[in-house]
Amino acid sequence: MRLPARVGQAAAEEMLLTGRSLDAEEAKTAGLAFHVNQDPEAAALAWFDREVAGKSSAALACARLWRCGRITSRRPGAGSPKSNSCTWSA
């Protein structure tokens, strides 16, 4: 997702043209962060343990490619007939 789509054109231009940084609360208010935590490292490690650690490397690769727009579907069986992989876009 592009910055103007997330925060609006005016706010995106102001951030990009002035180089102004946002603190954590401003980033959350602008929709650039989901959570603000007093100990971000502990929060990141807890999130990793909860959301990522148990996933297969194939599932993580599929999610990464989907996020950057290189896959068109995440439906099970949409890719190779032999696996529950993703449909690749050219």
Sequence and secondary structure as in RCSB ss.txt:
>XXXX:A:sequence
MRLPARVGQAAAEEMLLTGRSLDAEEAKTAGLAFHVNQDPEAAALAWFDREVAGKSSAALACARLWRCGRITSRR
PGAGSPKSNSCTWSA
>XXXX:A:secstr
  HHHHH HHHHHHHHHH     HHHHHHHTS S   SSHHHHHHHHHHHHTTTS HHHHHHHHHHHTT EEE  
TTSS TTSS  EE  
